[in-house]
Amino acid sequence: MSPVSLDADLLTDRRRIKRRLSFWRALAIVAVLGAIAVASLSGRGLMAGARGGEHVARLTVAGTIGDDRRVIEAIDRAARDTNVRALILEINSPGGSMSGGEALHGAIARFAETKPVIATMGGLAASAGYMIAMPAHRVLAREATITGSIGVILQSFNVVELMSRLGVQPEVIASGPLKDQPSPFRALSPEGRAAMERLIGELHGQFIRMVATGRHMDEARVRELADGRVVTGREAVGLGLVDAIGGEREARAWLAAERQVPDSLPIRAIETRSRTERWFQSTIGFVVKSLFSEWLGVDGPRAIWQPLL
């Protein structure tokens, strides 16, 4: 047998052994995690007791904001919980839907009626991400935070010319002249444009009033800033859109000094996912990371692209 053939056989055997080891490793991981999950579920009462006691709640809002009933319910539960002394609202969001922002704004405002709320902004807190900070008693941002974007946008597209070139003629039956406005199949009519501008104006006015109320500013001043511009956290302080530069450390200091919430209290995240969802997500992530990433990242491509010797 030639040395080349021997090397190829050894390489094949090595891969086969590693795959078998990976399989048994994954099986052991799943078994251990399953045992942990059973123990966790059986000790639910013990865990509930361990998590008792006064604390500060933290709600993290990241990514696009939409209508999420579970988040609203979680905030309302925290507001009723006598062990929750305050809420730190951690925001890192580019915005989202007007209705989603309004719903979250309302839930935070209800919480703020009875307990202190302080908002901290991460890298991005714009549009609806800025809106939800308005009920907070104090708003902090990093110097480099991108925030603002007080405005509303409605977008559509027009494919009339493209469809004409393709010889496609749309047929639309609508109950009224504004029912299909806006539509990608025809340009906005003057009446349709006026209706859309009225809608955007109404939603924009709602946003402006939220900012004026939350920031204790005159509506006329807010309207000057509500042209959709984004600003840095440092600029936002000067404009009155946020209170100060800082993060969670500064938030805890303010709560202790101004609202008598000791900074020794633990912070506990408001979870909107069930325990089963959290366990399942962590289990899948761990298995994928420990098993498939190794095979796909090392063995798989090398086995496929291994050059012939």
C-alpha positions as CSV (number, residue, x, y, z in Angstrom):
1,M,0.0,0.0,0.0
2,S,1.4,3.4,-1.0
3,P,2.0,6.1,1.6
4,V,-0.6,8.3,-0.1
5,S,-3.3,5.6,0.2
6,L,-2.3,5.1,3.9
7,D,-2.6,8.8,4.7
8,A,-6.1,8.9,3.1
9,D,-7.3,5.9,5.1
10,L,-6.0,7.4,8.3
11,L,-7.7,10.7,7.6
12,T,-11.0,8.9,6.8
13,D,-10.8,6.9,10.1
14,R,-10.0,10.0,12.1
15,R,-13.1,11.8,10.7
16,R,-15.3,8.7,11.4
17,I,-14.1,8.5,15.0
18,K,-14.6,12.3,15.6
19,R,-18.2,12.1,14.2
20,R,-19.0,9.2,16.6
21,L,-17.5,11.1,19.5
22,S,-19.5,14.1,18.6
23,F,-22.7,12.1,18.5
24,W,-22.2,10.7,21.9
25,R,-21.0,14.0,23.2
26,A,-24.2,15.6,22.0
27,L,-26.3,12.8,23.5
28,A,-24.6,13.3,26.9
29,I,-25.2,17.1,26.8
30,V,-28.9,16.6,26.0
31,A,-29.2,14.1,28.8
32,V,-27.5,16.4,31.3
33,L,-29.6,19.4,30.3
34,G,-32.7,17.3,30.5
35,A,-31.9,16.3,34.0
36,I,-31.3,19.9,34.9
37,A,-34.6,20.9,33.4
38,V,-36.5,18.2,35.3
39,A,-34.8,19.3,38.6
40,S,-35.6,22.9,37.8
41,L,-39.3,22.2,37.1
42,S,-39.6,20.0,40.2
43,G,-38.1,22.7,42.3
44,R,-40.2,25.5,41.0
45,G,-41.6,26.4,44.4
46,L,-38.1,26.6,45.9
47,M,-36.9,28.8,43.1
48,A,-39.9,31.1,43.4
49,G,-39.0,31.5,47.1
50,A,-35.4,32.2,46.3
51,R,-36.3,34.9,43.9
52,G,-38.5,36.7,46.4
53,G,-37.5,39.9,48.1
54,E,-37.2,43.5,47.0
55,H,-35.4,44.2,43.8
56,V,-35.1,46.6,40.8
57,A,-36.6,45.3,37.6
58,R,-34.9,45.7,34.2
59,L,-36.7,45.6,30.9
60,T,-34.5,45.3,27.9
61,V,-36.1,46.5,24.6
62,A,-33.9,45.6,21.7
63,G,-34.6,45.4,18.0
64,T,-37.7,46.4,16.2
65,I,-40.7,47.4,18.4
66,G,-44.0,45.8,17.6
67,D,-47.2,44.8,19.4
68,D,-46.2,42.2,22.0
69,R,-48.9,41.3,24.5
70,R,-46.5,39.4,26.7
71,V,-44.3,42.4,27.2
72,I,-47.2,44.6,28.2
73,E,-48.5,41.9,30.6
74,A,-45.1,41.5,32.1
75,I,-44.7,45.2,32.8
76,D,-48.2,45.3,34.4
77,R,-47.3,42.4,36.6
78,A,-44.2,44.1,37.7
79,A,-46.1,47.2,38.5
80,R,-48.4,45.2,40.9
81,D,-45.5,43.3,42.5
82,T,-44.8,44.8,45.8
83,N,-41.2,43.5,45.7
84,V,-40.4,45.5,42.6
85,R,-39.1,48.9,43.8
86,A,-38.2,50.5,40.4
87,L,-37.8,49.8,36.7
88,I,-34.7,50.4,34.6
89,L,-35.7,50.5,30.9
90,E,-32.8,49.5,28.8
91,I,-33.3,50.6,25.1
92,N,-31.4,49.6,22.0
93,S,-33.9,49.9,19.2
94,P,-34.2,51.7,15.8
95,G,-37.9,52.0,16.3
96,G,-40.9,50.1,15.0
97,S,-44.6,50.5,14.5
98,M,-46.5,53.4,15.9
99,S,-49.1,51.2,17.5
100,G,-46.4,49.0,19.1
101,G,-44.6,52.0,20.5
102,E,-47.8,53.4,21.8
103,A,-48.8,50.2,23.6
104,L,-45.3,49.9,25.2
105,H,-45.4,53.6,26.1
106,G,-48.7,53.2,27.8
107,A,-47.6,50.2,29.9
108,I,-44.5,52.0,31.0
109,A,-46.5,55.1,31.8
110,R,-48.8,53.0,34.0
111,F,-45.8,51.6,35.9
112,A,-44.4,55.1,36.3
113,E,-47.7,56.3,38.1
114,T,-46.7,54.3,41.2
115,K,-43.0,53.5,40.9
116,P,-39.9,55.2,39.6
117,V,-38.8,54.5,36.0
118,I,-35.4,55.4,34.6
119,A,-34.5,54.8,30.9
120,T,-31.0,54.1,29.7
121,M,-30.2,54.3,26.0
122,G,-27.6,52.1,24.3
123,G,-26.2,52.6,20.8
124,L,-29.6,53.3,19.2
125,A,-32.9,54.7,20.6
126,A,-34.7,56.3,17.7
127,S,-38.3,56.8,16.6
128,A,-40.4,54.4,18.6
129,G,-37.2,53.5,20.5
130,Y,-37.2,57.1,21.7
131,M,-41.0,57.3,22.2
132,I,-41.0,54.5,24.8
133,A,-38.5,56.4,27.0
134,M,-40.9,59.4,27.4
135,P,-42.8,58.1,30.5
136,A,-39.5,57.7,32.4
137,H,-38.8,60.0,35.3
138,R,-35.2,60.3,34.0
139,V,-33.6,59.5,30.6
140,L,-29.9,58.7,30.2
141,A,-28.0,58.2,27.0
142,R,-24.4,57.5,26.1
143,E,-22.5,60.3,24.3
144,A,-22.5,58.3,21.1
145,T,-26.1,57.1,21.4
146,I,-28.1,57.8,18.2
147,T,-31.5,59.0,19.2
148,G,-34.4,61.3,18.2
149,S,-36.0,60.7,14.8
150,I,-39.3,62.1,16.1
151,G,-41.4,61.4,13.1
152,V,-43.7,59.0,11.2
153,I,-43.1,57.4,7.8
154,L,-45.4,55.6,5.4
155,Q,-43.7,54.1,2.3
156,S,-45.0,52.5,-0.8
157,F,-43.6,51.9,-4.3
158,N,-44.8,52.4,-7.9
159,V,-44.3,49.6,-10.5
160,V,-46.6,51.0,-13.2
161,E,-43.9,51.7,-15.7
162,L,-42.3,48.2,-15.1
163,M,-45.7,46.5,-15.5
164,S,-46.3,48.5,-18.7
165,R,-43.0,47.3,-20.2
166,L,-44.0,43.7,-19.3
167,G,-47.4,44.1,-20.8
168,V,-49.2,43.6,-17.5
169,Q,-52.3,45.5,-16.9
170,P,-53.7,45.5,-13.3
171,E,-57.4,45.4,-12.6
172,V,-58.5,46.8,-9.3
173,I,-62.0,46.9,-8.0
174,A,-62.3,49.1,-4.9
175,S,-65.3,50.3,-2.9
176,G,-64.1,53.9,-3.1
177,P,-61.4,56.1,-4.7
178,L,-59.2,56.0,-1.5
179,K,-59.5,52.3,-0.8
180,D,-56.5,51.3,-2.9
181,Q,-54.3,54.3,-1.9
182,P,-51.4,53.9,-1.7
183,S,-51.0,51.2,-4.3
184,P,-48.0,49.9,-6.2
185,F,-50.3,49.5,-9.2
186,R,-51.0,53.2,-9.8
187,A,-49.6,56.6,-8.7
188,L,-51.1,58.4,-5.8
189,S,-54.0,60.6,-6.8
190,P,-54.1,64.1,-5.4
191,E,-57.0,63.0,-3.1
192,G,-55.0,59.9,-2.1
193,R,-51.9,62.0,-1.3
194,A,-53.9,64.4,0.8
195,A,-55.5,61.5,2.7
196,M,-52.1,60.0,3.4
197,E,-50.6,63.3,4.5
198,R,-53.5,63.8,6.9
199,L,-52.9,60.4,8.4
200,I,-49.2,61.0,8.8
201,G,-49.9,64.4,10.3
202,E,-52.3,62.9,12.9
203,L,-49.8,60.2,13.9
204,H,-47.0,62.7,14.0
205,G,-49.0,65.0,16.3
206,Q,-49.6,62.1,18.7
207,F,-45.8,61.5,18.8
208,I,-45.1,65.1,19.4
209,R,-47.6,65.3,22.3
210,M,-46.0,62.2,23.9
211,V,-42.6,63.9,23.8
212,A,-44.0,67.3,25.0
213,T,-45.6,65.6,28.0
214,G,-42.7,63.3,28.9
215,R,-40.0,66.0,28.5
216,H,-42.1,68.8,29.9
217,M,-41.5,70.9,26.8
218,D,-43.7,73.2,24.8
219,E,-45.3,71.5,21.8
220,A,-44.1,74.2,19.5
221,R,-40.5,73.5,20.6
222,V,-40.9,69.8,20.2
223,R,-42.3,70.4,16.7
224,E,-39.2,72.3,15.7
225,L,-37.2,69.2,16.6
226,A,-39.7,66.7,15.2
227,D,-38.5,66.8,11.6
228,G,-37.1,63.3,11.7
229,R,-33.5,64.3,12.6
230,V,-31.3,62.0,14.6
231,V,-28.9,63.4,17.1
232,T,-26.1,62.0,19.4
233,G,-26.7,61.6,23.1
234,R,-24.5,64.6,23.8
235,E,-26.6,66.7,21.4
236,A,-29.8,65.3,22.9
237,V,-28.8,66.6,26.3
238,G,-28.4,70.1,25.0
239,L,-31.7,70.0,23.2
240,G,-33.5,68.7,26.3
241,L,-34.5,65.4,24.7
242,V,-32.6,63.4,27.4
243,D,-31.5,64.4,30.9
244,A,-27.9,63.3,31.2
245,I,-25.1,61.1,30.0
246,G,-24.8,57.8,31.7
247,G,-25.8,54.1,31.9
248,E,-26.9,51.6,34.5
249,R,-24.4,52.7,37.1
250,E,-25.7,56.3,36.9
251,A,-29.3,55.0,36.9
252,R,-28.7,53.2,40.2
253,A,-27.1,56.2,41.7
254,W,-30.0,58.4,40.7
255,L,-32.6,55.9,42.1
256,A,-30.7,55.8,45.4
257,A,-30.3,59.6,45.7
258,E,-33.6,60.8,44.4
259,R,-36.1,57.9,45.0
260,Q,-34.6,56.1,48.0
261,V,-34.1,52.9,46.2
262,P,-30.9,51.3,47.7
263,D,-28.2,50.5,45.1
264,S,-27.6,47.3,47.1
265,L,-30.9,45.8,45.8
266,P,-30.4,43.2,43.1
267,I,-31.5,43.8,39.5
268,R,-33.7,41.2,38.0
269,A,-34.7,41.0,34.3
270,I,-38.3,41.0,33.3
271,E,-38.7,37.8,31.4
272,T,-41.4,37.7,28.7
273,R,-40.5,34.1,27.6
274,S,-41.7,31.1,29.6
275,R,-39.2,28.9,31.4
276,T,-39.7,26.2,28.8
277,E,-39.0,28.6,26.0
278,R,-35.8,29.9,27.7
279,W,-34.6,26.3,28.4
280,F,-35.4,25.1,24.9
281,Q,-33.5,28.0,23.3
282,S,-30.5,27.7,25.5
283,T,-30.4,23.9,25.0
284,I,-30.6,24.1,21.2
285,G,-28.0,26.9,21.1
286,F,-25.6,24.9,23.3
287,V,-26.0,21.7,21.3
288,V,-25.6,23.5,18.0
289,K,-22.5,25.3,19.2
290,S,-20.9,22.2,20.7
291,L,-21.7,19.8,18.0
292,F,-22.7,21.1,14.6
293,S,-20.5,24.2,14.6
294,E,-17.5,21.9,15.0
295,W,-18.5,19.5,12.2
296,L,-19.7,22.2,9.8
297,G,-16.8,24.6,10.6
298,V,-14.0,22.1,10.5
299,D,-14.7,18.5,9.4
300,G,-17.5,19.1,6.8
301,P,-15.9,21.6,4.5
302,R,-12.5,20.0,4.8
303,A,-14.0,16.6,3.9
304,I,-15.8,18.0,0.9
305,W,-13.0,20.2,-0.4
306,Q,-10.1,17.9,0.6
307,P,-7.7,17.9,-2.4
308,L,-6.8,14.6,-4.1
309,L,-3.3,13.5,-3.2
